[in-house]
Amino acid sequence: MTSRPPHPEPVRDAAPAPAAAVLGEPDAPRHAVVLAPVMPRWDHGAFFRQVAEPLLASGHRITLYDTLSLRCEGDDLKALVDRWAAHLASGTDSPDLLAGNALGGAVVQALLTHEWTHHSKVLLLSGPTVADDELNTELERIAAAVGTHGLSTALHLLEEVVSGPAREPGSVPRQRTPGPAPDEAAAGRRLSTGLRLLHDADAREPVRDFPGPLLHLYGEQSRLVQAKHLATGPRPRHHLVGIPQAGMRPHADQPALTRDAVARFLGAEES
């Protein structure tokens, strides 16, 4: 466990307490922090549970955070990253592993400018390093559909581009957002706002300069975040691994293959 580094610059506007779920033993010797993708309603960490086993088996307790729970009105991606930096640096122990899925992965990569992250391993699940015009356009198409056609239509469009072509036997079916609910407007705002945060994201420099071990996992048949949107540094401890027969959610489409890749990454770094 690493010692607590100096705090980053404080964020001016107060942010709400982050929504979180915890897996594993409270006295586990290692701590993994996982930032969630954009979702219209927080799923209490269910998105990661199918691939949590390698982390739990290697002695981690896992804190799963709703990435959007620290967002304040008017925040761009940088402001959200600054809020997460302030929150994570104010805890009692530094993360031994930082992980993020989609938007959560983009936030984790931007956090790598902070030296306190350099003592951590980094695990990314379809977390875009850079958003090009193609990705910007597709994200905006889905975000705009919330206002023009409603949340259900936007979720259908999102599912079309993130779904993989096949599902692994025994994998858990994806949980779709329920139909109309009292908080539907708030759920739609979360979805559209979260997707738009990724516009023109670019963390190539902090990723390139990150000195620690880093693993990018992505689905080889994703039609949203693809290999061209991911970057690694020149260091031999950075890895880019495609999961076959998977879309943007390799941990949902091919959980066993994804768990194996994570276990190999952790084992290689601990051997």
C-alpha positions as CSV (number, residue, x, y, z in Angstrom):
1,M,0.0,0.0,0.0
2,T,1.4,3.4,-1.0
3,S,1.5,6.4,1.3
4,R,-1.0,9.3,0.7
5,P,0.5,11.8,-1.7
6,P,0.0,15.6,-1.6
7,H,-3.5,16.7,-2.5
8,P,-4.1,18.1,-6.0
9,E,-5.4,21.7,-6.5
10,P,-8.8,22.0,-4.8
11,V,-12.0,22.1,-7.0
12,R,-13.8,25.4,-6.5
13,D,-17.4,24.3,-6.5
14,A,-18.5,21.8,-3.9
15,A,-19.6,18.4,-5.3
16,P,-22.0,15.9,-3.9
17,A,-20.7,12.7,-2.2
18,P,-20.0,10.1,-4.8
19,A,-22.3,7.1,-5.2
20,A,-20.3,3.9,-4.5
21,A,-20.6,0.1,-3.9
22,V,-17.9,-2.1,-2.4
23,L,-16.9,-5.7,-3.1
24,G,-14.4,-7.8,-1.1
25,E,-13.1,-7.9,2.4
26,P,-12.7,-4.6,4.2
27,D,-9.3,-5.6,5.4
28,A,-8.0,-6.8,2.0
29,P,-4.3,-5.7,1.6
30,R,-5.0,-4.0,-1.8
31,H,-7.5,-1.4,-2.9
32,A,-9.0,-1.2,-6.4
33,V,-11.0,1.8,-7.5
34,V,-13.3,1.4,-10.5
35,L,-15.1,4.2,-12.3
36,A,-18.3,3.4,-14.1
37,P,-19.5,4.1,-17.7
38,V,-22.3,6.5,-18.6
39,M,-25.6,4.9,-17.5
40,P,-28.9,6.6,-17.1
41,R,-29.3,5.2,-13.6
42,W,-26.6,4.0,-11.3
43,D,-26.5,0.2,-11.2
44,H,-24.6,-0.1,-7.9
45,G,-21.6,-1.7,-9.5
46,A,-23.4,-4.5,-11.3
47,F,-21.6,-3.6,-14.6
48,F,-18.3,-4.9,-13.2
49,R,-19.3,-7.9,-11.1
50,Q,-18.7,-10.5,-13.8
51,V,-15.0,-9.6,-14.1
52,A,-14.3,-8.8,-10.4
53,E,-13.0,-12.2,-9.5
54,P,-9.4,-11.8,-10.6
55,L,-9.1,-8.6,-8.4
56,L,-10.8,-10.2,-5.4
57,A,-8.6,-13.3,-5.8
58,S,-5.4,-11.2,-5.8
59,G,-6.3,-9.5,-2.5
60,H,-8.2,-6.4,-3.6
61,R,-11.2,-4.8,-2.1
62,I,-13.0,-3.0,-4.9
63,T,-14.7,0.4,-4.6
64,L,-17.0,0.9,-7.6
65,Y,-18.0,4.5,-8.2
66,D,-20.7,6.1,-10.3
67,T,-18.5,8.4,-12.4
68,L,-21.3,10.9,-13.0
69,S,-22.2,11.2,-9.3
70,L,-19.5,13.9,-8.8
71,R,-20.6,16.0,-11.8
72,C,-22.0,19.4,-11.2
73,E,-24.0,21.5,-13.6
74,G,-21.7,23.1,-16.3
75,D,-18.8,20.7,-15.7
76,D,-16.8,19.6,-18.8
77,L,-14.6,16.5,-18.7
78,K,-11.7,18.4,-17.2
79,A,-13.8,19.7,-14.3
80,L,-15.1,16.2,-13.7
81,V,-11.6,14.8,-13.7
82,D,-10.5,17.4,-11.2
83,R,-13.3,16.5,-8.9
84,W,-12.3,12.8,-9.0
85,A,-8.7,13.7,-8.4
86,A,-9.6,15.7,-5.3
87,H,-11.8,13.0,-4.0
88,L,-9.4,10.1,-4.6
89,A,-6.4,12.0,-3.2
90,S,-8.3,12.8,0.0
91,G,-8.9,9.2,1.0
92,T,-7.0,7.2,3.6
93,D,-5.0,5.1,1.1
94,S,-3.9,5.4,-2.5
95,P,-5.5,3.0,-5.0
96,D,-3.3,0.0,-5.9
97,L,-5.3,-0.3,-9.1
98,L,-7.3,2.3,-11.0
99,A,-9.9,0.9,-13.4
100,G,-12.5,2.5,-15.6
101,N,-15.1,1.5,-18.2
102,A,-16.0,3.8,-21.1
103,L,-16.4,7.3,-19.6
104,G,-14.9,6.0,-16.4
105,G,-11.9,4.9,-18.4
106,A,-11.5,8.3,-20.0
107,V,-11.5,9.9,-16.6
108,V,-8.9,7.4,-15.3
109,Q,-6.6,8.2,-18.2
110,A,-6.9,11.9,-17.6
111,L,-6.1,11.3,-13.9
112,L,-2.7,9.9,-14.9
113,T,-1.2,13.5,-15.0
114,H,-1.2,13.2,-11.2
115,E,2.0,11.6,-9.7
116,W,0.0,9.8,-7.0
117,T,-1.5,7.6,-9.8
118,H,2.0,6.4,-10.8
119,H,2.1,3.9,-8.0
120,S,-1.1,2.2,-9.4
121,K,-1.8,-0.4,-12.0
122,V,-4.3,0.8,-14.6
123,L,-7.1,-1.3,-16.1
124,L,-9.3,0.1,-18.9
125,L,-12.4,-1.4,-20.4
126,S,-13.3,0.3,-23.7
127,G,-12.2,3.6,-22.2
128,P,-11.5,6.0,-25.1
129,T,-8.1,7.7,-25.0
130,V,-9.0,10.0,-27.8
131,A,-12.3,10.9,-29.4
132,D,-12.1,11.5,-33.2
133,D,-14.7,13.1,-35.4
134,E,-16.4,9.7,-36.0
135,L,-16.7,9.0,-32.3
136,N,-17.8,12.6,-31.5
137,T,-20.5,12.3,-34.2
138,E,-21.8,9.0,-33.0
139,L,-22.0,10.0,-29.4
140,E,-23.8,13.2,-30.3
141,R,-26.3,11.3,-32.4
142,I,-27.3,9.2,-29.4
143,A,-27.2,12.1,-26.9
144,A,-29.4,14.3,-29.2
145,A,-31.9,11.4,-29.5
146,V,-32.8,11.8,-25.9
147,G,-34.3,15.3,-26.6
148,T,-35.8,14.5,-30.0
149,H,-37.1,11.0,-29.5
150,G,-36.9,10.2,-25.8
151,L,-34.7,8.0,-23.5
152,S,-35.9,4.6,-24.8
153,T,-35.0,5.5,-28.4
154,A,-31.6,6.8,-27.3
155,L,-30.9,3.6,-25.3
156,H,-31.8,1.5,-28.3
157,L,-29.4,3.5,-30.5
158,L,-26.7,3.1,-27.9
159,E,-27.3,-0.7,-27.6
160,E,-27.0,-1.0,-31.4
161,V,-23.4,0.3,-31.4
162,V,-22.1,-1.2,-28.2
163,S,-23.5,-4.8,-28.5
164,G,-21.3,-7.6,-29.5
165,P,-22.2,-10.1,-32.2
166,A,-22.4,-13.1,-29.8
167,R,-22.8,-13.8,-26.2
168,E,-20.7,-16.2,-24.2
169,P,-22.5,-19.3,-22.8
170,G,-23.5,-18.6,-19.2
171,S,-23.0,-14.8,-19.4
172,V,-25.7,-12.7,-17.8
173,P,-28.1,-10.9,-20.1
174,R,-27.7,-7.2,-20.3
175,Q,-30.0,-5.2,-18.0
176,R,-31.9,-2.7,-20.0
177,T,-33.2,0.5,-18.3
178,P,-36.9,0.0,-17.4
179,G,-39.6,1.8,-19.2
180,P,-41.1,5.1,-18.2
181,A,-40.4,6.0,-14.6
182,P,-40.8,9.1,-12.4
183,D,-37.1,9.9,-12.9
184,E,-37.1,9.4,-16.7
185,A,-36.2,13.0,-17.4
186,A,-33.2,12.9,-15.0
187,A,-32.1,9.6,-16.5
188,G,-32.2,11.1,-19.9
189,R,-30.2,14.1,-18.8
190,R,-27.6,11.8,-17.3
191,L,-27.2,9.8,-20.5
192,S,-27.0,12.8,-22.8
193,T,-24.7,14.8,-20.6
194,G,-22.4,11.8,-19.9
195,L,-22.0,11.0,-23.6
196,R,-21.3,14.6,-24.4
197,L,-18.5,14.8,-21.8
198,L,-16.4,12.6,-24.1
199,H,-16.5,15.1,-27.0
200,D,-12.9,15.7,-28.2
201,A,-11.5,13.8,-25.2
202,D,-7.7,13.4,-25.6
203,A,-5.5,11.7,-22.9
204,R,-2.8,10.5,-25.2
205,E,-0.1,12.5,-23.4
206,P,-0.8,11.3,-19.9
207,V,-1.1,7.8,-21.1
208,R,2.1,8.0,-23.1
209,D,4.0,9.3,-20.0
210,F,2.4,6.9,-17.4
211,P,5.3,4.8,-16.0
212,G,3.2,2.0,-14.5
213,P,1.6,-1.1,-15.9
214,L,-1.5,-0.4,-18.0
215,L,-4.0,-2.7,-19.8
216,H,-6.5,-1.6,-22.4
217,L,-9.2,-4.2,-23.1
218,Y,-11.7,-3.6,-25.9
219,G,-14.2,-5.6,-27.9
220,E,-12.8,-6.3,-31.4
221,Q,-16.3,-5.9,-32.9
222,S,-17.3,-2.7,-31.1
223,R,-18.9,-0.1,-33.4
224,L,-18.4,2.7,-30.9
225,V,-15.1,2.8,-29.0
226,Q,-12.6,0.9,-31.2
227,A,-8.9,0.1,-31.2
228,K,-8.1,3.4,-33.1
229,H,-9.6,5.3,-30.1
230,L,-7.2,3.8,-27.6
231,A,-3.5,4.6,-27.0
232,T,-0.7,3.1,-24.9
233,G,2.8,4.4,-24.1
234,P,6.0,3.0,-25.6
235,R,6.8,1.2,-22.3
236,P,6.8,-2.6,-22.3
237,R,4.3,-2.6,-19.4
238,H,1.5,-1.1,-21.5
239,H,-0.7,-3.6,-23.3
240,L,-3.6,-3.3,-25.8
241,V,-5.8,-6.5,-25.9
242,G,-8.8,-7.1,-28.1
243,I,-11.4,-9.5,-26.9
244,P,-12.8,-11.5,-29.9
245,Q,-16.6,-11.8,-30.5
246,A,-17.2,-8.8,-28.2
247,G,-18.6,-5.3,-28.6
248,M,-17.9,-2.3,-26.4
249,R,-18.7,-4.3,-23.3
250,P,-16.2,-7.2,-23.4
251,H,-16.8,-7.9,-19.7
252,A,-20.5,-8.5,-20.6
253,D,-20.1,-10.2,-24.0
254,Q,-17.2,-12.4,-23.1
255,P,-16.7,-12.4,-19.3
256,A,-14.5,-15.5,-19.1
257,L,-12.1,-14.2,-21.8
258,T,-12.0,-10.8,-20.1
259,R,-11.4,-12.3,-16.7
260,D,-8.5,-14.3,-18.1
261,A,-6.9,-11.2,-19.7
262,V,-7.2,-9.4,-16.4
263,A,-5.8,-12.3,-14.4
264,R,-2.8,-12.6,-16.8
265,F,-2.2,-8.8,-16.4
266,L,-2.3,-9.0,-12.6
267,G,-0.2,-12.2,-12.5
268,A,2.5,-10.8,-14.8
269,E,2.9,-7.7,-12.7
270,E,3.0,-9.6,-9.4
271,S,5.4,-12.4,-10.5
